[in-house]
Amino acid sequence: MLLTDLLKPHGLMGRMRWPLIAAALVCAMAASAAGMVGASDTTDQSLLQIEQVASRLSGTPAAVENVAKAAADRGISATSDAQPLLETAARSSFKVDSMFAEISKAVGEAGDDAVDPKAFAKVAAALEAGQAKIARMYEAQDQTAAKDIEMRLANPDNGPRISQLADLMAGPDLAVDTAFTAQLMYLCLEALSNSDVETLASASKDKLQSEMQGVISSLRSKSENEKPVPKDIARANEKTRLTFVLATLSPEDVSVLTDFYESPGGKAKRDALIASYRQASDQANTEMLGQYFQALADYLKTHPRPQQQQ
C-alpha cells in the first residue's frame, strides 16, 4: 500500500517527556467550550461536561503545533514545510459542532438518566472547577498543591474510591483517541522526509482516499514505536490527571459520580460516549489524511524534495 509504506517509521527514537505533553493537553482542555450544539438533556449535558468532550474536540486542531514541535525535536527536517498543510487539513476536518452533536445524540439514545439531574449538574460544575485547579497546578509546577492532592489520595478511605471511579470514567479512553490523532499527525509530518515521498506527486486522489482506512486501522492496532505519545502512556497519564481532579471533590460528589458510572444506565451512556467519540474521530481523521496528502501531493509538484533533484 502506498500510504502504509510511505508512513513507515524511520526507526526507534526516544520518547518525548510526557509532562510537557500533559501540561499542554490539560491547559487546552481547561479552555471554555461554550456555545457547542447538542445534548439537550440535563444529564447528558452534565456527562459531556464531566468528560470534557467539547474541549477535547476543540483542542484537536491546535495539537498540530505540539506534534510539529515533537517532530522537529526528533530531527524531522521537513516539519516546517508540512506543518501549514497539516494545520489547514486538521482545521477543516475536525468540525467540532457537528462532531459534538453526533456524540450527544448517541449518548442521549443510550441508557436512562440513572441519577438526579440537579445533583449531577452540581458535580459537573465542581469537577470543572477542579480541572481548572489542576491545570493551574501543572502550569505553575506547584509542588505544594500537588503534595496536598497526593495526601488526599493516600487516605485509605478516599484513595481507593477515587482510583476505582477514574477507571469507570470515559476520560482515559478518550485520551487514547487524542493520542491516536496525534500519532496520525506525526506520521503526516514524518512522511515528507520519507525517501519515497515523490510517489505522492503522481498518486491519484482516488488512490490516496482508498488507503486512508487501512492506515487508520494499522495505526490503531500498533503498540510499538508510537510517536509522539504511546496510547498506553496517554491512558495511564490521563488516569493520573483524572484522579488528581477527582481528589478535589467532596466525598458526596464522588459518591454521586460513582453511583452513576456503576449503574446500568450510566454504563450504557459511557459506552455510547466512547464509541461515538471514536467513530466521529475516525471520520475526521480520515478526512484530515485525505486533505493533507492531496495538499502534499500538490505541494511536491512545485517543491520537489532534494532527492528528487538528483
C-alpha positions as CSV (number, residue, x, y, z in Angstrom):
1,M,0.0,0.0,0.0
2,L,1.3,3.4,-1.0
3,L,0.5,5.3,2.2
4,T,1.3,2.4,4.5
5,D,4.8,2.2,3.0
6,L,5.2,5.9,3.0
7,L,4.2,6.2,6.6
8,K,6.6,3.6,7.9
9,P,8.7,5.0,10.9
10,H,12.3,5.8,10.3
11,G,13.4,3.9,13.4
12,L,13.1,3.8,17.1
13,M,13.5,7.2,18.7
14,G,13.4,8.4,22.3
15,R,10.1,9.2,23.8
16,M,9.1,12.8,24.4
17,R,8.9,13.7,28.0
18,W,5.2,13.3,29.0
19,P,5.0,16.2,31.5
20,L,5.4,18.7,28.6
21,I,2.6,17.0,26.6
22,A,0.4,16.6,29.7
23,A,0.7,20.2,30.6
24,A,-0.3,21.3,27.1
25,L,-3.2,19.0,26.9
26,V,-4.5,20.0,30.4
27,C,-4.3,23.6,29.6
28,A,-6.1,23.1,26.3
29,M,-8.9,21.1,27.9
30,A,-9.4,23.8,30.6
31,A,-10.5,26.2,27.9
32,S,-14.1,27.2,27.6
33,A,-16.2,25.4,25.1
34,A,-19.4,27.4,25.4
35,G,-21.8,27.5,22.5
36,M,-21.5,23.9,21.4
37,V,-24.6,22.4,19.9
38,G,-26.3,19.3,21.2
39,A,-27.0,17.4,24.4
40,S,-30.4,18.9,25.3
41,D,-31.0,16.6,28.2
42,T,-29.6,17.9,31.5
43,T,-28.0,14.6,32.5
44,D,-26.4,14.2,29.1
45,Q,-25.1,17.8,29.2
46,S,-23.5,17.2,32.6
47,L,-21.9,13.9,31.4
48,L,-20.4,15.6,28.4
49,Q,-19.2,18.4,30.6
50,I,-17.7,15.9,33.1
51,E,-15.9,14.0,30.3
52,Q,-14.7,17.3,28.7
53,V,-16.0,16.2,25.3
54,A,-16.3,19.7,23.8
55,S,-12.9,20.9,24.9
56,R,-11.2,17.7,23.8
57,L,-12.7,18.1,20.3
58,S,-12.0,21.8,20.0
59,G,-8.4,21.3,21.1
60,T,-7.6,18.7,18.5
61,P,-6.6,21.0,15.5
62,A,-4.3,23.0,17.9
63,A,-2.4,19.8,18.7
64,V,-0.6,20.1,15.3
65,E,1.7,22.7,16.8
66,N,2.8,20.5,19.7
67,V,3.1,17.5,17.4
68,A,5.2,19.6,15.0
69,K,7.5,20.6,17.8
70,A,7.9,16.9,18.8
71,A,8.8,16.0,15.1
72,A,11.3,18.9,14.8
73,D,12.9,18.0,18.1
74,R,13.4,14.5,16.8
75,G,15.1,15.7,13.6
76,I,12.2,15.6,11.1
77,S,13.8,18.3,9.0
78,A,10.8,19.0,6.7
79,T,8.4,19.7,9.6
80,S,8.2,23.4,8.9
81,D,7.2,22.8,5.3
82,A,4.5,20.3,6.1
83,Q,3.0,21.9,9.3
84,P,0.9,24.6,7.5
85,L,-0.6,21.9,5.2
86,L,-1.5,19.7,8.2
87,E,-2.9,22.6,10.2
88,T,-5.2,23.5,7.3
89,A,-6.3,19.9,6.9
90,A,-7.0,19.5,10.6
91,R,-9.0,22.7,11.0
92,S,-11.2,21.8,8.1
93,S,-11.7,18.2,9.0
94,F,-12.5,18.4,12.7
95,K,-15.9,20.1,12.5
96,V,-16.4,20.4,16.2
97,D,-20.0,21.4,16.4
98,S,-21.2,18.6,14.2
99,M,-19.0,16.0,15.9
100,F,-20.3,17.2,19.3
101,A,-23.9,16.9,18.1
102,E,-23.3,13.3,16.8
103,I,-21.8,12.3,20.1
104,S,-24.6,14.0,22.1
105,K,-27.2,12.2,20.1
106,A,-25.6,8.8,20.7
107,V,-25.4,9.4,24.4
108,G,-29.0,10.6,24.5
109,E,-30.2,7.4,22.9
110,A,-28.3,5.2,25.4
111,G,-29.5,4.1,28.8
112,D,-31.6,6.1,31.2
113,D,-30.8,9.1,33.5
114,A,-29.8,6.9,36.4
115,V,-29.1,10.0,38.5
116,D,-30.7,13.1,40.0
117,P,-30.1,15.7,37.3
118,K,-29.6,18.5,39.8
119,A,-27.0,16.6,41.8
120,F,-25.2,15.5,38.6
121,A,-25.1,19.1,37.4
122,K,-23.7,20.2,40.7
123,V,-20.9,17.6,40.5
124,A,-20.2,18.6,36.9
125,A,-19.6,22.2,38.0
126,A,-17.4,21.1,40.9
127,L,-15.4,18.9,38.6
128,E,-14.9,21.7,36.1
129,A,-13.5,23.9,38.9
130,G,-11.2,21.0,40.0
131,Q,-10.0,20.7,36.4
132,A,-9.1,24.3,36.3
133,K,-7.3,24.0,39.6
134,I,-5.2,21.0,38.4
135,A,-4.5,22.8,35.2
136,R,-3.1,25.8,37.1
137,M,-1.1,23.4,39.3
138,Y,0.5,21.8,36.2
139,E,1.2,25.1,34.5
140,A,2.8,26.6,37.6
141,Q,4.5,23.3,38.6
142,D,3.0,23.9,42.1
143,Q,4.6,21.2,44.2
144,T,2.8,22.3,47.4
145,A,-0.6,21.9,45.7
146,A,0.5,18.6,44.3
147,K,1.5,17.2,47.6
148,D,-1.8,18.3,49.1
149,I,-3.6,16.3,46.4
150,E,-1.4,13.3,46.9
151,M,-2.1,13.3,50.6
152,R,-5.8,13.1,49.9
153,L,-5.2,10.3,47.5
154,A,-3.1,8.5,50.1
155,N,-6.1,8.5,52.5
156,P,-7.2,4.8,52.8
157,D,-10.9,5.8,52.7
158,N,-10.7,8.2,49.7
159,G,-7.8,7.0,47.6
160,P,-9.2,3.6,46.5
161,R,-12.7,5.0,45.8
162,I,-11.2,7.7,43.6
163,S,-9.0,5.3,41.7
164,Q,-11.9,3.0,41.1
165,L,-14.0,5.9,39.9
166,A,-11.3,7.0,37.5
167,D,-11.3,3.5,36.0
168,L,-15.1,3.7,35.4
169,M,-15.0,7.1,33.6
170,A,-14.5,7.6,29.8
171,G,-11.6,10.0,30.1
172,P,-8.7,7.5,29.8
173,D,-10.3,6.0,26.7
174,L,-10.9,9.5,25.2
175,A,-7.2,10.3,25.9
176,V,-6.3,7.3,23.8
177,D,-8.1,8.8,20.9
178,T,-6.4,12.1,21.4
179,A,-3.0,10.3,21.4
180,F,-4.0,8.3,18.3
181,T,-4.8,11.5,16.4
182,A,-1.5,13.0,17.4
183,Q,0.2,9.8,16.1
184,L,-1.5,10.3,12.7
185,M,-0.4,13.9,12.7
186,Y,3.2,12.9,13.5
187,L,3.2,10.4,10.6
188,C,1.8,13.0,8.3
189,L,4.7,15.3,9.1
190,E,7.2,12.4,9.0
191,A,6.1,11.4,5.5
192,L,7.6,14.4,3.9
193,S,11.1,13.2,4.9
194,N,10.5,9.7,3.6
195,S,12.6,8.8,0.6
196,D,9.6,7.6,-1.3
197,V,7.6,10.7,-0.8
198,E,7.8,11.7,-4.5
199,T,5.3,8.9,-5.3
200,L,2.7,11.2,-3.8
201,A,3.1,13.7,-6.6
202,S,1.8,11.1,-9.2
203,A,-0.7,9.4,-7.0
204,S,-4.4,9.9,-7.9
205,K,-6.8,11.3,-5.4
206,D,-8.9,8.1,-5.5
207,K,-5.8,6.0,-4.8
208,L,-5.0,8.2,-1.7
209,Q,-8.5,8.1,-0.4
210,S,-8.8,4.3,-0.9
211,E,-6.0,3.7,1.6
212,M,-7.0,6.0,4.4
213,Q,-9.0,3.4,6.4
214,G,-6.1,1.0,6.1
215,V,-3.7,3.5,7.5
216,I,-6.0,4.2,10.4
217,S,-6.7,0.6,11.2
218,S,-3.0,-0.2,11.0
219,L,-2.1,2.5,13.4
220,R,-4.9,1.7,15.8
221,S,-3.5,-1.8,16.2
222,K,0.1,-0.6,16.6
223,S,1.6,-0.8,20.1
224,E,5.3,-0.3,19.4
225,N,7.4,2.8,18.4
226,E,4.3,5.0,18.7
227,K,5.1,8.7,18.4
228,P,4.9,11.3,19.9
229,V,3.0,9.6,22.8
230,P,2.2,5.9,23.0
231,K,-1.5,5.1,23.6
232,D,-0.9,3.2,26.8
233,I,1.1,6.1,28.2
234,A,-1.7,8.5,27.3
235,R,-4.3,6.3,29.0
236,A,-2.2,6.0,32.2
237,N,-1.4,9.7,32.4
238,E,-5.0,10.7,31.8
239,K,-6.0,8.5,34.7
240,T,-3.3,10.1,36.9
241,R,-4.6,13.5,35.9
242,L,-8.2,12.5,36.4
243,T,-7.5,11.1,39.9
244,F,-5.9,14.4,40.8
245,V,-9.1,16.2,39.6
246,L,-11.4,13.8,41.4
247,A,-9.4,14.4,44.6
248,T,-10.6,18.0,44.6
249,L,-14.2,16.8,45.0
250,S,-16.2,16.3,48.2
251,P,-16.9,12.6,49.3
252,E,-20.6,13.3,48.5
253,D,-19.7,14.3,44.9
254,V,-17.5,11.3,44.5
255,S,-20.4,9.1,45.6
256,V,-22.8,10.7,43.1
257,L,-20.3,10.1,40.2
258,T,-19.6,6.5,41.4
259,D,-23.3,5.7,41.6
260,F,-23.9,7.0,38.1
261,Y,-21.0,5.2,36.4
262,E,-21.8,1.9,38.2
263,S,-25.5,2.0,37.2
264,P,-26.7,0.2,34.1
265,G,-27.8,3.5,32.6
266,G,-24.6,5.2,33.4
267,K,-22.5,2.4,31.9
268,A,-24.6,2.5,28.7
269,K,-24.1,6.2,28.3
270,R,-20.4,5.9,29.0
271,D,-20.0,3.1,26.4
272,A,-22.1,5.1,23.8
273,L,-19.9,8.2,24.5
274,I,-16.6,6.3,23.9
275,A,-17.9,4.5,20.8
276,S,-19.4,7.6,19.2
277,Y,-16.4,9.7,20.0
278,R,-14.1,7.2,18.3
279,Q,-16.4,7.0,15.3
280,A,-16.5,10.8,14.9
281,S,-12.8,11.0,15.4
282,D,-12.0,8.3,12.8
283,Q,-14.2,10.1,10.3
284,A,-12.4,13.3,10.9
285,N,-9.0,11.7,10.8
286,T,-9.9,10.0,7.5
287,E,-10.8,13.4,6.1
288,M,-7.7,15.0,7.5
289,L,-5.4,12.4,5.9
290,G,-7.1,12.8,2.6
291,Q,-6.9,16.5,2.6
292,Y,-3.4,16.6,3.8
293,F,-1.9,14.1,1.4
294,Q,-3.7,15.7,-1.5
295,A,-2.3,19.1,-0.5
296,L,1.1,17.5,0.0
297,A,1.0,15.9,-3.5
298,D,0.2,19.4,-4.9
299,Y,3.0,20.9,-2.9
300,L,5.6,18.4,-4.1
301,K,4.8,19.2,-7.7
302,T,6.2,22.7,-7.2
303,H,8.6,22.0,-4.3
304,P,10.4,18.7,-5.1
305,R,12.4,17.2,-2.4
306,P,16.3,17.2,-2.7
307,Q,16.4,13.5,-3.5
308,Q,14.1,14.2,-6.5
309,Q,16.5,16.7,-7.9
310,Q,19.4,14.2,-8.1
